[in-house]
């Protein structure tokens, strides 16, 4: 049996002992969405949480409040946006390697 320091051991609600293992560490940014004219929260108080690990990895999540006063954490979808292709190469015409919205096959950058 492996031995762990007492600082990483914790007891579950069932009374079992488990080990807290560090996966990553870093910084985070949390922001909410506000209506531009009123300054009121939009979409029921939805927030976004962006995690920046020390290794350089970034993870994004939406934090959505529920009626039961708990928050739902949903991974934000990775944007595959044709407008972001080739930004550093100046303006040029790029054909997106995936389907775009209906009626669009090319995007000016």
Biopython code that builds the backbone (N, CA, C, O; Angstrom):
import numpy as np
from Bio.PDB.StructureBuilder import StructureBuilder

atoms = [
    (1, "UNK", "N", (0.845, -1.184, 0.000)),
    (1, "UNK", "CA", (0.000, 0.000, 0.000)),
    (1, "UNK", "C", (0.888, 1.244, 0.000)),
    (1, "UNK", "O", (1.875, 1.314, 0.732)),
    (2, "UNK", "N", (0.523, 2.223, -0.831)),
    (2, "UNK", "CA", (1.271, 3.458, -0.932)),
    (2, "UNK", "C", (0.945, 4.352, 0.260)),
    (2, "UNK", "O", (-0.199, 4.393, 0.714)),
    (3, "UNK", "N", (1.950, 5.068, 0.768)),
    (3, "UNK", "CA", (1.756, 5.971, 1.888)),
    (3, "UNK", "C", (1.741, 7.410, 1.391)),
    (3, "UNK", "O", (2.609, 7.811, 0.616)),
    (4, "UNK", "N", (0.745, 8.197, 1.839)),
    (4, "UNK", "CA", (0.607, 9.589, 1.451)),
    (4, "UNK", "C", (0.719, 10.463, 2.697)),
    (4, "UNK", "O", (0.378, 10.016, 3.792)),
    (5, "UNK", "N", (1.195, 11.712, 2.547)),
    (5, "UNK", "CA", (1.238, 12.612, 3.698)),
    (5, "UNK", "C", (-0.180, 12.949, 4.178)),
    (5, "UNK", "O", (-1.130, 12.934, 3.394)),
    (6, "UNK", "N", (-0.308, 13.248, 5.458)),
    (6, "UNK", "CA", (-1.618, 13.562, 6.042)),
    (6, "UNK", "C", (-2.280, 14.768, 5.388)),
    (6, "UNK", "O", (-3.508, 14.853, 5.367)),
    (7, "UNK", "N", (-1.490, 15.711, 4.849)),
    (7, "UNK", "CA", (-2.035, 16.934, 4.241)),
    (7, "UNK", "C", (-2.904, 16.662, 3.019)),
    (7, "UNK", "O", (-3.750, 17.486, 2.672)),
    (8, "UNK", "N", (-2.710, 15.513, 2.357)),
    (8, "UNK", "CA", (-3.476, 15.229, 1.140)),
    (8, "UNK", "C", (-4.603, 14.229, 1.373)),
    (8, "UNK", "O", (-5.327, 13.891, 0.437)),
    (9, "UNK", "N", (-4.760, 13.757, 2.594)),
    (9, "UNK", "CA", (-5.812, 12.795, 2.897)),
    (9, "UNK", "C", (-7.067, 13.519, 3.363)),
    (9, "UNK", "O", (-6.988, 14.493, 4.111)),
    (10, "UNK", "N", (-8.208, 13.046, 2.926)),
    (10, "UNK", "CA", (-9.488, 13.616, 3.335)),
    (10, "UNK", "C", (-10.491, 12.485, 3.516)),
    (10, "UNK", "O", (-10.302, 11.385, 2.997)),
    (11, "UNK", "N", (-11.550, 12.763, 4.253)),
    (11, "UNK", "CA", (-12.569, 11.748, 4.534)),
    (11, "UNK", "C", (-13.845, 12.097, 3.771)),
    (11, "UNK", "O", (-14.296, 13.242, 3.801)),
    (12, "UNK", "N", (-14.423, 11.114, 3.091)),
    (12, "UNK", "CA", (-15.663, 11.316, 2.341)),
    (12, "UNK", "C", (-16.843, 11.344, 3.297)),
    (12, "UNK", "O", (-16.692, 11.080, 4.490)),
    (13, "UNK", "N", (-18.034, 11.670, 2.764)),
    (13, "UNK", "CA", (-19.242, 11.678, 3.593)),
    (13, "UNK", "C", (-19.589, 10.277, 4.087)),
    (13, "UNK", "O", (-20.286, 10.132, 5.092)),
    (14, "UNK", "N", (-19.113, 9.248, 3.397)),
    (14, "UNK", "CA", (-19.346, 7.864, 3.813)),
    (14, "UNK", "C", (-18.308, 7.397, 4.828)),
    (14, "UNK", "O", (-18.384, 6.278, 5.337)),
    (15, "UNK", "N", (-17.329, 8.271, 5.121)),
    (15, "UNK", "CA", (-16.320, 7.907, 6.114)),
    (15, "UNK", "C", (-15.069, 7.271, 5.525)),
    (15, "UNK", "O", (-14.147, 6.928, 6.266)),
    (16, "UNK", "N", (-15.021, 7.107, 4.217)),
    (16, "UNK", "CA", (-13.839, 6.509, 3.575)),
    (16, "UNK", "C", (-12.752, 7.565, 3.418)),
    (16, "UNK", "O", (-13.048, 8.751, 3.272)),
    (17, "UNK", "N", (-11.499, 7.134, 3.448)),
    (17, "UNK", "CA", (-10.384, 8.054, 3.262)),
    (17, "UNK", "C", (-9.993, 8.048, 1.794)),
    (17, "UNK", "O", (-9.905, 6.994, 1.166)),
    (18, "UNK", "N", (-9.757, 9.249, 1.251)),
    (18, "UNK", "CA", (-9.297, 9.375, -0.130)),
    (18, "UNK", "C", (-8.177, 10.396, -0.200)),
    (18, "UNK", "O", (-7.988, 11.194, 0.718)),
    (19, "UNK", "N", (-7.429, 10.363, -1.311)),
    (19, "UNK", "CA", (-6.280, 11.237, -1.508)),
    (19, "UNK", "C", (-6.650, 12.360, -2.467)),
    (19, "UNK", "O", (-7.196, 12.105, -3.540)),
    (20, "UNK", "N", (-6.357, 13.602, -2.089)),
    (20, "UNK", "CA", (-6.520, 14.744, -2.991)),
    (20, "UNK", "C", (-5.227, 14.871, -3.793)),
    (20, "UNK", "O", (-4.166, 15.145, -3.232)),
    (21, "UNK", "N", (-5.320, 14.676, -5.079)),
    (21, "UNK", "CA", (-4.149, 14.695, -5.951)),
    (21, "UNK", "C", (-4.191, 15.944, -6.827)),
    (21, "UNK", "O", (-5.177, 16.185, -7.523)),
    (22, "UNK", "N", (-3.117, 16.741, -6.792)),
    (22, "UNK", "CA", (-3.046, 17.972, -7.572)),
    (22, "UNK", "C", (-2.934, 17.638, -9.059)),
    (22, "UNK", "O", (-2.015, 16.931, -9.474)),
    (23, "UNK", "N", (-3.869, 18.150, -9.857)),
    (23, "UNK", "CA", (-3.863, 17.933, -11.300)),
    (23, "UNK", "C", (-3.134, 19.066, -11.987)),
    (23, "UNK", "O", (-2.310, 18.841, -12.873)),
    (24, "UNK", "N", (-3.440, 20.286, -11.576)),
    (24, "UNK", "CA", (-2.876, 21.465, -12.228)),
    (24, "UNK", "C", (-2.994, 22.645, -11.296)),
    (24, "UNK", "O", (-3.781, 22.615, -10.349)),
    (25, "UNK", "N", (-2.222, 23.686, -11.551)),
    (25, "UNK", "CA", (-2.360, 24.931, -10.812)),
    (25, "UNK", "C", (-2.128, 26.075, -11.770)),
    (25, "UNK", "O", (-1.519, 25.901, -12.825)),
    (26, "UNK", "N", (-2.618, 27.252, -11.398)),
    (26, "UNK", "CA", (-2.458, 28.392, -12.290)),
    (26, "UNK", "C", (-3.304, 29.567, -11.849)),
    (26, "UNK", "O", (-3.516, 29.787, -10.657)),
    (27, "UNK", "N", (-3.792, 30.330, -12.839)),
    (27, "UNK", "CA", (-4.601, 31.520, -12.600)),
    (27, "UNK", "C", (-5.966, 31.328, -13.235)),
    (27, "UNK", "O", (-6.184, 30.376, -13.984)),
    (28, "UNK", "N", (-6.876, 32.229, -12.935)),
    (28, "UNK", "CA", (-8.192, 32.164, -13.554)),
    (28, "UNK", "C", (-8.732, 33.569, -13.784)),
    (28, "UNK", "O", (-8.287, 34.537, -13.167)),
    (29, "UNK", "N", (-9.710, 33.653, -14.696)),
    (29, "UNK", "CA", (-10.457, 34.881, -14.948)),
    (29, "UNK", "C", (-11.924, 34.498, -14.962)),
    (29, "UNK", "O", (-12.303, 33.497, -15.571)),
    (30, "UNK", "N", (-12.753, 35.293, -14.292)),
    (30, "UNK", "CA", (-14.187, 35.029, -14.265)),
    (30, "UNK", "C", (-14.887, 36.320, -14.660)),
    (30, "UNK", "O", (-14.610, 37.378, -14.094)),
    (31, "UNK", "N", (-15.801, 36.236, -15.638)),
    (31, "UNK", "CA", (-16.541, 37.432, -16.023)),
    (31, "UNK", "C", (-17.981, 37.104, -16.343)),
    (31, "UNK", "O", (-18.323, 35.975, -16.696)),
    (32, "UNK", "N", (-18.832, 38.139, -16.208)),
    (32, "UNK", "CA", (-20.268, 37.968, -16.458)),
    (32, "UNK", "C", (-20.636, 38.714, -17.729)),
    (32, "UNK", "O", (-19.844, 39.487, -18.267)),
    (33, "UNK", "N", (-21.842, 38.471, -18.195)),
    (33, "UNK", "CA", (-22.356, 39.112, -19.404)),
    (33, "UNK", "C", (-23.413, 40.132, -18.993)),
    (33, "UNK", "O", (-24.390, 39.789, -18.327)),
    (34, "UNK", "N", (-23.212, 41.395, -19.397)),
    (34, "UNK", "CA", (-24.141, 42.468, -19.041)),
    (34, "UNK", "C", (-24.777, 43.063, -20.288)),
    (34, "UNK", "O", (-24.169, 43.076, -21.358)),
    (35, "UNK", "N", (-25.998, 43.554, -20.144)),
    (35, "UNK", "CA", (-26.673, 44.240, -21.240)),
    (35, "UNK", "C", (-25.960, 45.570, -21.466)),
    (35, "UNK", "O", (-25.723, 46.301, -20.504)),
    (36, "UNK", "N", (-25.606, 45.912, -22.724)),
    (36, "UNK", "CA", (-24.808, 47.112, -22.973)),
    (36, "UNK", "C", (-25.507, 48.424, -22.634)),
    (36, "UNK", "O", (-24.832, 49.416, -22.360)),
    (37, "UNK", "N", (-26.829, 48.459, -22.642)),
    (37, "UNK", "CA", (-27.548, 49.706, -22.353)),
    (37, "UNK", "C", (-27.938, 49.838, -20.889)),
    (37, "UNK", "O", (-27.894, 50.934, -20.331)),
    (38, "UNK", "N", (-28.320, 48.729, -20.264)),
    (38, "UNK", "CA", (-28.812, 48.804, -18.891)),
    (38, "UNK", "C", (-27.766, 48.404, -17.857)),
    (38, "UNK", "O", (-27.864, 48.805, -16.697)),
    (39, "UNK", "N", (-26.780, 47.630, -18.251)),
    (39, "UNK", "CA", (-25.783, 47.149, -17.308)),
    (39, "UNK", "C", (-26.273, 45.997, -16.452)),
    (39, "UNK", "O", (-25.570, 45.552, -15.545)),
    (40, "UNK", "N", (-27.482, 45.508, -16.733)),
    (40, "UNK", "CA", (-28.061, 44.392, -15.996)),
    (40, "UNK", "C", (-27.489, 43.072, -16.507)),
    (40, "UNK", "O", (-27.119, 42.975, -17.678)),
    (41, "UNK", "N", (-27.411, 42.065, -15.657)),
    (41, "UNK", "CA", (-26.931, 40.755, -16.102)),
    (41, "UNK", "C", (-27.826, 40.180, -17.196)),
    (41, "UNK", "O", (-29.050, 40.292, -17.130)),
    (42, "UNK", "N", (-27.210, 39.567, -18.196)),
    (42, "UNK", "CA", (-27.960, 38.936, -19.283)),
    (42, "UNK", "C", (-28.020, 37.433, -19.057)),
    (42, "UNK", "O", (-27.204, 36.863, -18.333)),
    (43, "UNK", "N", (-28.985, 36.815, -19.681)),
    (43, "UNK", "CA", (-29.153, 35.362, -19.693)),
    (43, "UNK", "C", (-29.155, 34.756, -18.296)),
    (43, "UNK", "O", (-28.536, 33.716, -18.069)),
    (44, "UNK", "N", (-29.843, 35.394, -17.363)),
    (44, "UNK", "CA", (-30.015, 34.815, -16.038)),
    (44, "UNK", "C", (-28.767, 34.772, -15.185)),
    (44, "UNK", "O", (-28.707, 33.974, -14.250)),
    (45, "UNK", "N", (-27.775, 35.587, -15.461)),
    (45, "UNK", "CA", (-26.581, 35.633, -14.631)),
    (45, "UNK", "C", (-25.467, 34.704, -15.065)),
    (45, "UNK", "O", (-24.587, 34.375, -14.270)),
    (46, "UNK", "N", (-25.494, 34.276, -16.323)),
    (46, "UNK", "CA", (-24.452, 33.386, -16.833)),
    (46, "UNK", "C", (-23.082, 34.055, -16.706)),
    (46, "UNK", "O", (-22.949, 35.261, -16.919)),
    (47, "UNK", "N", (-22.070, 33.264, -16.358)),
    (47, "UNK", "CA", (-20.696, 33.743, -16.266)),
    (47, "UNK", "C", (-19.788, 32.836, -17.081)),
    (47, "UNK", "O", (-20.176, 31.731, -17.461)),
    (48, "UNK", "N", (-18.587, 33.307, -17.343)),
    (48, "UNK", "CA", (-17.589, 32.480, -18.003)),
    (48, "UNK", "C", (-16.370, 32.408, -17.096)),
    (48, "UNK", "O", (-15.956, 33.410, -16.514)),
    (49, "UNK", "N", (-15.805, 31.220, -16.983)),
    (49, "UNK", "CA", (-14.628, 30.971, -16.176)),
    (49, "UNK", "C", (-13.525, 30.492, -17.111)),
    (49, "UNK", "O", (-13.698, 29.507, -17.829)),
    (50, "UNK", "N", (-12.396, 31.185, -17.101)),
    (50, "UNK", "CA", (-11.263, 30.814, -17.943)),
    (50, "UNK", "C", (-10.111, 30.445, -17.020)),
    (50, "UNK", "O", (-9.690, 31.249, -16.188)),
    (51, "UNK", "N", (-9.606, 29.228, -17.171)),
    (51, "UNK", "CA", (-8.510, 28.731, -16.341)),
    (51, "UNK", "C", (-7.217, 28.732, -17.147)),
    (51, "UNK", "O", (-7.181, 28.212, -18.262)),
    (52, "UNK", "N", (-6.169, 29.306, -16.596)),
    (52, "UNK", "CA", (-4.859, 29.344, -17.238)),
    (52, "UNK", "C", (-3.893, 28.542, -16.369)),
    (52, "UNK", "O", (-3.558, 28.971, -15.265)),
    (53, "UNK", "N", (-3.446, 27.392, -16.849)),
    (53, "UNK", "CA", (-2.526, 26.589, -16.052)),
    (53, "UNK", "C", (-1.102, 27.106, -16.212)),
    (53, "UNK", "O", (-0.793, 27.808, -17.174)),
    (54, "UNK", "N", (-0.242, 26.756, -15.269)),
    (54, "UNK", "CA", (1.160, 27.159, -15.346)),
    (54, "UNK", "C", (1.853, 26.546, -16.554)),
    (54, "UNK", "O", (2.864, 27.068, -17.023)),
    (55, "UNK", "N", (1.312, 25.438, -17.060)),
    (55, "UNK", "CA", (1.908, 24.781, -18.231)),
    (55, "UNK", "C", (1.515, 25.464, -19.537)),
    (55, "UNK", "O", (2.019, 25.094, -20.598)),
    (56, "UNK", "N", (0.610, 26.469, -19.478)),
    (56, "UNK", "CA", (0.198, 27.198, -20.669)),
    (56, "UNK", "C", (-1.126, 26.757, -21.254)),
    (56, "UNK", "O", (-1.615, 27.371, -22.203)),
    (57, "UNK", "N", (-1.714, 25.712, -20.712)),
    (57, "UNK", "CA", (-3.003, 25.216, -21.194)),
    (57, "UNK", "C", (-4.129, 26.131, -20.709)),
    (57, "UNK", "O", (-4.096, 26.608, -19.575)),
    (58, "UNK", "N", (-5.121, 26.374, -21.561)),
    (58, "UNK", "CA", (-6.272, 27.205, -21.214)),
    (58, "UNK", "C", (-7.539, 26.385, -21.339)),
    (58, "UNK", "O", (-7.730, 25.671, -22.324)),
    (59, "UNK", "N", (-8.408, 26.483, -20.340)),
    (59, "UNK", "CA", (-9.709, 25.823, -20.368)),
    (59, "UNK", "C", (-10.772, 26.870, -20.101)),
    (59, "UNK", "O", (-10.594, 27.733, -19.241)),
    (60, "UNK", "N", (-11.891, 26.801, -20.840)),
    (60, "UNK", "CA", (-12.978, 27.760, -20.681)),
    (60, "UNK", "C", (-14.271, 27.029, -20.352)),
    (60, "UNK", "O", (-14.580, 25.985, -20.928)),
    (61, "UNK", "N", (-15.025, 27.603, -19.407)),
    (61, "UNK", "CA", (-16.290, 27.020, -18.977)),
    (61, "UNK", "C", (-17.337, 28.111, -18.813)),
    (61, "UNK", "O", (-17.020, 29.234, -18.422)),
    (62, "UNK", "N", (-18.587, 27.771, -19.116)),
    (62, "UNK", "CA", (-19.709, 28.634, -18.782)),
    (62, "UNK", "C", (-20.231, 28.178, -17.426)),
    (62, "UNK", "O", (-20.369, 26.980, -17.180)),
    (63, "UNK", "N", (-20.522, 29.134, -16.546)),
    (63, "UNK", "CA", (-21.098, 28.853, -15.236)),
    (63, "UNK", "C", (-22.530, 29.374, -15.284)),
    (63, "UNK", "O", (-22.761, 30.581, -15.366)),
    (64, "UNK", "N", (-23.487, 28.451, -15.232)),
    (64, "UNK", "CA", (-24.890, 28.808, -15.393)),
    (64, "UNK", "C", (-25.633, 28.515, -14.092)),
    (64, "UNK", "O", (-25.673, 27.370, -13.642)),
    (65, "UNK", "N", (-26.233, 29.565, -13.479)),
    (65, "UNK", "CA", (-26.993, 29.336, -12.247)),
    (65, "UNK", "C", (-28.279, 28.549, -12.541)),
    (65, "UNK", "O", (-28.912, 28.740, -13.579)),
    (66, "UNK", "N", (-28.641, 27.685, -11.633)),
    (66, "UNK", "CA", (-29.874, 26.907, -11.785)),
    (66, "UNK", "C", (-30.890, 27.358, -10.736)),
    (66, "UNK", "O", (-30.557, 28.100, -9.813)),
    (67, "UNK", "N", (-32.119, 26.905, -10.889)),
    (67, "UNK", "CA", (-33.173, 27.283, -9.956)),
    (67, "UNK", "C", (-32.930, 26.713, -8.565)),
    (67, "UNK", "O", (-33.426, 27.253, -7.576)),
    (68, "UNK", "N", (-32.174, 25.631, -8.483)),
    (68, "UNK", "CA", (-31.912, 25.003, -7.188)),
    (68, "UNK", "C", (-30.731, 25.659, -6.467)),
    (68, "UNK", "O", (-30.215, 25.111, -5.493)),
    (69, "UNK", "N", (-30.304, 26.833, -6.946)),
    (69, "UNK", "CA", (-29.204, 27.608, -6.360)),
    (69, "UNK", "C", (-27.850, 26.933, -6.497)),
    (69, "UNK", "O", (-26.901, 27.286, -5.797)),
    (70, "UNK", "N", (-27.761, 25.971, -7.389)),
    (70, "UNK", "CA", (-26.480, 25.353, -7.697)),
    (70, "UNK", "C", (-26.069, 25.847, -9.070)),
    (70, "UNK", "O", (-26.913, 26.273, -9.858)),
    (71, "UNK", "N", (-24.800, 25.793, -9.357)),
    (71, "UNK", "CA", (-24.307, 26.241, -10.655)),
    (71, "UNK", "C", (-23.947, 25.046, -11.521)),
    (71, "UNK", "O", (-23.429, 24.038, -11.042)),
    (72, "UNK", "N", (-24.233, 25.184, -12.800)),
    (72, "UNK", "CA", (-23.918, 24.165, -13.785)),
    (72, "UNK", "C", (-22.679, 24.632, -14.542)),
    (72, "UNK", "O", (-22.656, 25.749, -15.058)),
    (73, "UNK", "N", (-21.659, 23.798, -14.614)),
    (73, "UNK", "CA", (-20.413, 24.128, -15.285)),
    (73, "UNK", "C", (-20.354, 23.374, -16.608)),
    (73, "UNK", "O", (-20.339, 22.143, -16.630)),
    (74, "UNK", "N", (-20.321, 24.131, -17.728)),
    (74, "UNK", "CA", (-20.339, 23.529, -19.062)),
    (74, "UNK", "C", (-19.090, 23.970, -19.811)),
    (74, "UNK", "O", (-18.823, 25.169, -19.896)),
    (75, "UNK", "N", (-18.315, 23.028, -20.359)),
    (75, "UNK", "CA", (-17.148, 23.435, -21.149)),
    (75, "UNK", "C", (-17.578, 24.281, -22.339)),
    (75, "UNK", "O", (-18.518, 23.928, -23.051)),
    (76, "UNK", "N", (-16.887, 25.398, -22.554)),
    (76, "UNK", "CA", (-17.176, 26.257, -23.701)),
    (76, "UNK", "C", (-16.651, 25.567, -24.952)),
    (76, "UNK", "O", (-15.552, 25.012, -24.949)),
    (77, "UNK", "N", (-17.436, 25.605, -26.016)),
    (77, "UNK", "CA", (-17.036, 24.975, -27.276)),
    (77, "UNK", "C", (-15.862, 25.724, -27.873)),
    (77, "UNK", "O", (-15.794, 26.951, -27.805)),
    (78, "UNK", "N", (-14.940, 24.977, -28.457)),
    (78, "UNK", "CA", (-13.806, 25.591, -29.145)),
    (78, "UNK", "C", (-14.319, 26.239, -30.417)),
    (78, "UNK", "O", (-15.055, 25.617, -31.183)),
    (79, "UNK", "N", (-13.936, 27.481, -30.646)),
    (79, "UNK", "CA", (-14.384, 28.181, -31.849)),
    (79, "UNK", "C", (-13.534, 27.753, -33.029)),
    (79, "UNK", "O", (-12.306, 27.820, -32.989)),
    (80, "UNK", "N", (-14.201, 27.316, -34.069)),
    (80, "UNK", "CA", (-13.535, 27.020, -35.337)),
    (80, "UNK", "C", (-14.020, 28.082, -36.302)),
    (80, "UNK", "O", (-14.813, 27.803, -37.201)),
    (81, "UNK", "N", (-13.547, 29.286, -36.114)),
    (81, "UNK", "CA", (-14.057, 30.459, -36.794)),
    (81, "UNK", "C", (-13.144, 30.856, -37.940)),
    (81, "UNK", "O", (-11.959, 31.108, -37.726)),
    (82, "UNK", "N", (-13.672, 30.914, -39.142)),
    (82, "UNK", "CA", (-12.871, 31.254, -40.318)),
    (82, "UNK", "C", (-12.301, 32.660, -40.231)),
    (82, "UNK", "O", (-11.258, 32.944, -40.820)),
    (83, "UNK", "N", (-12.982, 33.552, -39.495)),
    (83, "UNK", "CA", (-12.474, 34.914, -39.383)),
    (83, "UNK", "C", (-11.140, 34.972, -38.647)),
    (83, "UNK", "O", (-10.410, 35.953, -38.792)),
    (84, "UNK", "N", (-10.805, 33.959, -37.869)),
    (84, "UNK", "CA", (-9.560, 33.963, -37.111)),
    (84, "UNK", "C", (-8.392, 33.353, -37.897)),
    (84, "UNK", "O", (-7.254, 33.402, -37.430)),
    (85, "UNK", "N", (-8.641, 32.798, -39.044)),
    (85, "UNK", "CA", (-7.565, 32.206, -39.835)),
    (85, "UNK", "C", (-6.712, 33.286, -40.491)),
    (85, "UNK", "O", (-7.255, 34.232, -41.061)),
    (86, "UNK", "N", (-5.434, 33.168, -40.424)),
    (86, "UNK", "CA", (-4.530, 34.033, -41.167)),
    (86, "UNK", "C", (-4.498, 35.473, -40.740)),
    (86, "UNK", "O", (-4.084, 36.318, -41.534)),
    (87, "UNK", "N", (-4.903, 35.806, -39.549)),
    (87, "UNK", "CA", (-4.901, 37.197, -39.094)),
    (87, "UNK", "C", (-3.498, 37.804, -39.154)),
    (87, "UNK", "O", (-3.346, 38.969, -39.519)),
    (88, "UNK", "N", (-2.489, 37.036, -38.804)),
    (88, "UNK", "CA", (-1.134, 37.569, -38.775)),
    (88, "UNK", "C", (-0.489, 37.618, -40.155)),
    (88, "UNK", "O", (0.624, 38.128, -40.293)),
    (89, "UNK", "N", (-1.151, 37.108, -41.163)),
    (89, "UNK", "CA", (-0.586, 37.095, -42.506)),
    (89, "UNK", "C", (-1.135, 38.232, -43.368)),
    (89, "UNK", "O", (-0.923, 38.238, -44.581)),
    (90, "UNK", "N", (-1.831, 39.185, -42.768)),
    (90, "UNK", "CA", (-2.399, 40.279, -43.539)),
    (90, "UNK", "C", (-3.724, 39.875, -44.157)),
    (90, "UNK", "O", (-4.209, 38.764, -43.939)),
    (91, "UNK", "N", (-4.310, 40.787, -44.933)),
    (91, "UNK", "CA", (-5.610, 40.495, -45.536)),
    (91, "UNK", "C", (-5.432, 39.581, -46.736)),
    (91, "UNK", "O", (-4.622, 39.848, -47.624)),
    (92, "UNK", "N", (-6.182, 38.524, -46.748)),
    (92, "UNK", "CA", (-6.179, 37.598, -47.878)),
    (92, "UNK", "C", (-7.480, 36.816, -47.857)),
    (92, "UNK", "O", (-8.208, 36.820, -46.864)),
    (93, "UNK", "N", (-7.756, 36.164, -48.936)),
    (93, "UNK", "CA", (-8.977, 35.367, -49.044)),
    (93, "UNK", "C", (-8.631, 33.932, -48.669)),
    (93, "UNK", "O", (-7.707, 33.339, -49.226)),
    (94, "UNK", "N", (-9.387, 33.376, -47.711)),
    (94, "UNK", "CA", (-9.119, 32.036, -47.206)),
    (94, "UNK", "C", (-10.365, 31.188, -47.370)),
    (94, "UNK", "O", (-11.474, 31.644, -47.091)),
    (95, "UNK", "N", (-10.188, 29.973, -47.814)),
    (95, "UNK", "CA", (-11.293, 29.026, -47.860)),
    (95, "UNK", "C", (-11.265, 28.232, -46.569)),
    (95, "UNK", "O", (-10.258, 27.611, -46.230)),
    (96, "UNK", "N", (-12.366, 28.256, -45.861)),
    (96, "UNK", "CA", (-12.430, 27.551, -44.586)),
    (96, "UNK", "C", (-12.402, 26.041, -44.824)),
    (96, "UNK", "O", (-13.033, 25.561, -45.766)),
    (97, "UNK", "N", (-11.685, 25.284, -43.991)),
    (97, "UNK", "CA", (-11.604, 23.835, -44.150)),
    (97, "UNK", "C", (-12.812, 23.096, -43.589)),
    (97, "UNK", "O", (-12.803, 21.866, -43.551)),
    (98, "UNK", "N", (-13.868, 23.818, -43.144)),
    (98, "UNK", "CA", (-15.072, 23.212, -42.608)),
    (98, "UNK", "C", (-16.278, 23.990, -43.120)),
    (98, "UNK", "O", (-16.112, 25.104, -43.617)),
    (99, "UNK", "N", (-17.458, 23.453, -43.018)),
    (99, "UNK", "CA", (-18.650, 24.160, -43.500)),
    (99, "UNK", "C", (-18.911, 25.424, -42.696)),
    (99, "UNK", "O", (-18.802, 25.433, -41.470)),
    (100, "UNK", "N", (-19.256, 26.489, -43.406)),
    (100, "UNK", "CA", (-19.615, 27.740, -42.754)),
    (100, "UNK", "C", (-21.122, 27.849, -42.700)),
    (100, "UNK", "O", (-21.832, 26.927, -43.100)),
    (101, "UNK", "N", (-21.610, 28.969, -42.210)),
    (101, "UNK", "CA", (-23.053, 29.160, -42.170)),
    (101, "UNK", "C", (-23.601, 29.123, -43.599)),
    (101, "UNK", "O", (-22.863, 29.383, -44.549)),
    (102, "UNK", "N", (-24.879, 28.804, -43.757)),
    (102, "UNK", "CA", (-25.460, 28.636, -45.088)),
    (102, "UNK", "C", (-25.206, 29.849, -45.999)),
    (102, "UNK", "O", (-25.378, 30.996, -45.587)),
    (103, "UNK", "N", (-24.809, 29.579, -47.199)),
    (103, "UNK", "CA", (-24.594, 30.619, -48.178)),
    (103, "UNK", "C", (-23.205, 31.228, -48.180)),
    (103, "UNK", "O", (-22.911, 32.092, -49.006)),
    (104, "UNK", "N", (-22.332, 30.787, -47.256)),
    (104, "UNK", "CA", (-20.984, 31.346, -47.184)),
    (104, "UNK", "C", (-19.971, 30.238, -47.415)),
    (104, "UNK", "O", (-20.013, 29.194, -46.764)),
    (105, "UNK", "N", (-19.064, 30.477, -48.345)),
    (105, "UNK", "CA", (-18.024, 29.491, -48.561)),
    (105, "UNK", "C", (-16.635, 30.113, -48.410)),
    (105, "UNK", "O", (-15.652, 29.395, -48.229)),
    (106, "UNK", "N", (-16.550, 31.436, -48.484)),
    (106, "UNK", "CA", (-15.272, 32.123, -48.347)),
    (106, "UNK", "C", (-15.455, 33.331, -47.431)),
    (106, "UNK", "O", (-16.553, 33.876, -47.320)),
    (107, "UNK", "N", (-14.398, 33.731, -46.796)),
    (107, "UNK", "CA", (-14.443, 34.850, -45.882)),
    (107, "UNK", "C", (-13.267, 35.763, -46.177)),
    (107, "UNK", "O", (-12.141, 35.295, -46.351)),
    (108, "UNK", "N", (-13.522, 37.066, -46.235)),
    (108, "UNK", "CA", (-12.429, 38.033, -46.395)),
    (108, "UNK", "C", (-11.771, 38.259, -45.056)),
    (108, "UNK", "O", (-12.447, 38.511, -44.059)),
    (109, "UNK", "N", (-10.459, 38.171, -45.030)),
    (109, "UNK", "CA", (-9.720, 38.430, -43.797)),
    (109, "UNK", "C", (-8.888, 39.681, -43.971)),
    (109, "UNK", "O", (-8.181, 40.086, -43.048)),
]
sb = StructureBuilder()
sb.init_structure("model")
sb.init_model(0)
sb.init_chain("A")
sb.init_seg("    ")
for serial, (resi, resn, name, xyz) in enumerate(atoms, 1):
    if name == "N":
        sb.init_residue(resn, " ", resi, " ")
    sb.init_atom(name, np.array(xyz, "f"), 0.0, 1.0, " ", f" {name:<3s}", serial, name[0])
structure = sb.get_structure()
